Amino acid sequence: MTSEVSRRGMLGLGVGATLAIPAMTRAQRPLPPHREQDSVGVAVVGLGKLSEGQILPALKRTKGVHLAALVSGVPEKAKKWATEFGLPDSAIYSYQNFDSIARDPKVQIVYIVLPNAMHADFTVRSFKAGKHVLCEKPMAVTLAEGERMIAAGKAAQKHLMIAYRCLFEPVNVSAMQMMRKGVVGAPRLIKTVMGKQTSLSDPSDAWRLDMAMSGGGALADMGIYGINATRYLLGEEPTEVRAWARTDRNDPRFKTVEDMIAWQMKFPSGAIGEGSSCFSQPGTMAWQAIGTERRLVADPGCFYNGNAVRIVGGKDDDQPRVAEIDHFGNEMNWFADVVRGRAPNVAPGEEGLQDMRIIHAILQSVRDGGATVKTGFGYKRAYDPATVVGIRTAI
């Protein structure tokens, strides 16, 4: 699911252009042909597997946002990517000197792609630096951290968006639209299955298998997709949840986190959400929405690519046909539009905090042996992605 990194040099500057105007400074050089004139500069914080495999390759093609800086604890890695994008050494920051990014006008957005336990501190530091923040999910480890992030954004009068890429991904947007139109009839049941195999030898898995760093193991990493999907497919919020876990404590991966967790959520309409997350199964990100007349089935439904949704019980000519799009480029372009005042923020910090509250309720139910935990937190989306996002076909 990772994209190969191109080694073709600086974006938008062919050999001919370089030879024709050798005396031009970087600031004077023409924009890459695909980039909008008011494209927004982003600093990517954390150069792990997700950044190198998905986010940075996407930034080679995005129109509304472009790479302006890199933040990493590994100077050699940052230098490699800076060279790839034609960025100067001054565009490379460490975690220690990150606060000096406040003096960099080329950076308007900070994209935080770090272990969950680091999200809150770097979000607050970014807001203090006067930048907007796009933060990977889950937004933090504790509810207090999430609330602190939201408060910091409001104090700085800057946008905070949580990176729920599926809210902008065409397959999931089309599914939301079909649900709102009643394609399945009255919704009865949403089922989500999210999981993968993990290894302590993989650094990107190791911190996810640490409760202090991840805040919830498979539930926080994979289960959050199912929780969010259930909510956006139904367009409503759960009122209560019950959950159970099955974990082999002899497995060295699961010393501090649960492995498999299964849950049920009740919704005001009477619909039920059933979900599971697991760190010891083949890679799966699937969901289905069952109504009184038809089903929507997406398997896969939340992968980085290859997703598809079909109507079970409908005619062949009713089947949705949705083109692929780069999820991360699409998401970053949307946030750039939010920053430029062209689009609403459909995934603000409050959206991330709602999922965190539900995650904590699920973990509480697990600790209490499957007891019912109330989840009527009073949250309501400001914008329904089904009506405001639309289906984009290019980044």
N, C-alpha and C positions, 0 to 999 in steps of 0.2 A: 504493500500500500504506500511505499515511499516513492518519491519521484527522484530520478537521477539528476544530479546537479550539472548544469551546463558549464563548460569551461571556455566560453567564447569571448570572455573579456567584458569590458564595460558596456552597460546597456545603452543601446541607441547610438553608439558612435562607431560607425564602420571605418575601415582603413582609409577610404577615400575622404571622409569628412575630417579625419585627424590630419591627413597630409595637406588638405586644402587650407586649413586654418590652424597651423601649428602654434601660433602665438596666443591663441585664445586661452583664457583661464577657465577653470572648471565652472565657475559661476556664469561665464559668458557662453558656454557651449550650448547648442540647441538642445531642447528636450528630446528624449526618445520619442519616436513618432506616435507611440500608443498612449503617451502620458498627457493628461489634461493640464492646462496651463496653471490651474490652482491646485494641483495635486498636493496632498498633505504628507509631510515627512514623518516617518515613524522610526522609533528606536526599538529594536527587538532585544529584550532582556532575557538572557538565558539561551545558550546555543546547544541544546540537547537534541535528542532524536526528533522531536516534533518540529523544532525550528529548522533543523538542517534538512529534514525530509519533506516538509510540507510548506512551512511559512515563508522561508527565504526563496525557494523556487517560485512560489506564487508571486512574490514581490517583483519578479522579473517581468511580469505580464500585466500587473494591475494598472488601471488607468487613473484612479482617483487617489491612490496612496503609493508612496515610494519609500525605499529604505534610505534613512538619513543617518542612522547611527547603530552601533552594535555594543552590547553590554555583556561581558563574559568574565568568568574567573580564569579562563584559559587564553592567554594572549595570542598564542600561536593560532588557535582556532579563529579568533576574532580577526586576526590579520589576514588569514586565508580568505575569509568571506569579504572583508573590506576590499581586498585586491579583486575579488570576483566582481564586485559591484562598482569598482572604481572610486571607492571612498578614501579620503585621506586618513592618516594616522590620528588626526584630531577628532575623527568621528568614532574612535574606539574608546570605550569607557570600561573601567573595572567596577566591581561591586563596591570597592572602597571609595573611589572618586566619583561615583554615580551622581552625587548631588550637584556637581559642577555642570551637569547637563542643563541646569537652569539658565546658563549663559549661552546656550546653543539655540539660536532662533530657527535653525533648520528643522528642529525636532518639535512637532506639535502633539504627537501621540506617542505614548509609551505602551508597548505591548509586552505584558508580563507573562513569560513562559517558564516559570520556575516551579520547584516543588511547592505544594500547597501551603506549607508552613511559612513560606517566604512571601506569599502574596500580599498580605496586609502591610508589612513594613515597606515594601517597594511601591505599593500603591500610594501610601501616605507620603513617602518621599517624592514620588512623581508629582503629586498634587502640590506639595510645597515648592517644587521646582516650576510650577505653573503649566504643567502639561495635562492633557487629557489621557485617560487610561482605558486600555482594553486589556482585560485580565482573564486568563484561562480559568476554567471551572474545575472543581468547585472554587468559589471565590476565596475561601479561606478555610481554616481548620475549626475555629470556634465561632459561635454566633456573635460574641463580643467583637471579634476581629472584623467580621462582616459589617457590623454596625459602625465600627470605627472607620472603615473604608468609605462607607456611604456618607458619613458625617464630614470626612475630610474633603470629599468631592464637592459637597455643598458649600463648605467654607471657602474653598478655592474657586467656586463657580465654574467648575470644569466637569466634563462628562465622564461618567464611569459606565462602561459597557462590559458585561460578562460574555465570554466567547462561546455562546451557544450557536455554533455554526449551523445546526440543523434547522434553526428558525428561519434561515435564509436559503436553505438548500432546496432546489426545485421539487424533488420527490416528496419531501415532507411538507412543503408549502402547498403542493397540489393536494396532498392527503387532507391537510387542514381545511382547504377549500371544499373538498368533497364532503367532509364531515359536516361542515356548516350548511351545505346544500341538502343534507339528508340523504345522500347516496346510499348509505347503509340502513336507512330507516332510523328508528330511535336507537341511539347507542346503548348497548347493554354491558359490554365487557371489552376492556383494553388489556392485551397480554403483551408483556415485553420480556425479552431474554437477552441479557447483556453479559458477556464474559470472554475470557481468554486464558491461555496458559501463561504462567509467569515463572521467572527464574531469578534467584538471588544473585546470580552471576551477571545479570544484565543491570547496569546502573539505573536505567530508567524504570525498571521493575523494583529494584531494591528499596528505593525510598517510598514507593507505593505500598510496599509490604511492611512499612514502619508506621505505626499508628500516630506517633508524634509528628511525623512529616506529612502524612497523607490525610489524616483526620477520618479515615474510614475504610481503608483497603479497597476491595473490589466495589463496595457500595458507593464510595465517594468517586472512584475512578470510572467505573462502567455503569453502575446502577443509576447514577445521576442522569444518564441518557434516557433510561426507561421512565424515571420519575418525571422528567421534563416532557418526554413524549406523551405520556399519559395525560398530563395537564394540557399540553397544547392541542392534542387531538380532540379532547373533550371540550376544551375552552372553559373549564371550570376548575375549582380548587377542592382538594379532598377535605373531608370533615373529620375523618378518623383513619387510623392505620393499625394493622397488626402485622407482626413479623416473627420469623423463626430463622435460626442459623444452624448450619451443619459444617463443623470445622474439625479437621484432624489435627489436634495439638501436637502430635508426634511429627508432623510435617514441619521442617524448620522454617518454611515460608510463613507459617501462621502462628508465630509466637506472640504477636501483639495485635493482629487484626483477625477478623472473621474471614472465612473463605466464602462459602455459599450462604447467601441470605435470600429468603423468599418473603414476599409481603403481599398484603391485600389493602387496598384503599377504597373507602366509600366516598361517593360524590353526591352533591345535593340532588342531582337529577335521578338518582337511583342507580347510576352506572357504577360498575366495580372495576378497579384497576388491579391487575395481578402482575407482579414483576419478580425478576430474580437477577442477581449478580453473582459472579463467580470468578475466581482467579485460578481454577484448576480444570478448565474445560477448553475444547477447541474454540477458536475465535468466532464469536457470534454476536451480532447486533441486529436483532430482529424484533418486529412488533406486528400485531394484528389488531384491528378494530372490528368488533363483532356487533352488528345491529340486528334489528328485528327483520330485516329484509336481505341484507348482503353482508359480506365481510371485505375489508381492505387488508391485504397481506403484503408486508414488506420484509423480505428476507433475501439479502440484507436490506436494512432500512437506515442505518446510521454509520456505515463505513465511510472512509474518505472518498471512495469512488465505487462504482458498480451497483449503486442502490436502485431499486425498482419497486413499484407498487402495482398490484393488480387487484381487480375487483372480482371476487368470487361470488358467483350467482348473477353476474351481469352478462350482457351480450358481448361478443368479441369486439364489436365496433365501439363499445363503451369504454374499452381499456385505455387508461391514461398513457400518453406517450410524452415523456419528459426528457429533455436533453441533459447530458452531464454538464457540470460546471465545477470549477475549482472552488471547493468549499471555503478555503481560507482566504483566497483572493476576494471572493464574493463578500465574505464577512468583513474583511478589512475595508473594502470599498464602501460598504454600507456605513461603517463607523466614520469613515472620512466624510460621507454625506451628512451624518449627524453633526460632526464638528463644523461643517460648512453651513449648517442650518437648512439642509435640503431634505432631511429624512428624520422621522421620529426615532427615538431610542427605544427599541422594542425589547431590549435585554438589559435594563439598568441594574444597578446594584440590588435594588429591591427584589428583582426577579431571582438573582443568585441567592439572596438571603432566604427567599421562600423555599427553594430546594434544600438549602442547608437546614432549615427548621424541620423539613420532612425527613431528611437523612437522620437528624438527631432523634426525631420521634421513632423512626424505625429501629435505631440502635437501642433506644429506651425500651421498646417493646421486646426486642430480643433479650435484653437483660432481665426483663420481667416475665420471661417464659411465654411470650406471645400475647400478652395482655393488650387490650385496646388502649391506644393513646389518642387523645383528641388533637386535631390539627386545624381547628378553626381559627387561624391566625389573623383573619380579616384582610388578607391580601387580595387585591384585584388588579389584573393587568391594566396598565394605562392604554395600551394599544394591542389589538389582536393581530398577530402576524398574518393570519388568514386573509385579512382585509387590507393591510397596509404594505406588506412586503412585495407581493407580486412575484412573478417568476422571471428571473434574469437568465439570459442565455450566454452572456459573455462577461468576463471580468475586465 
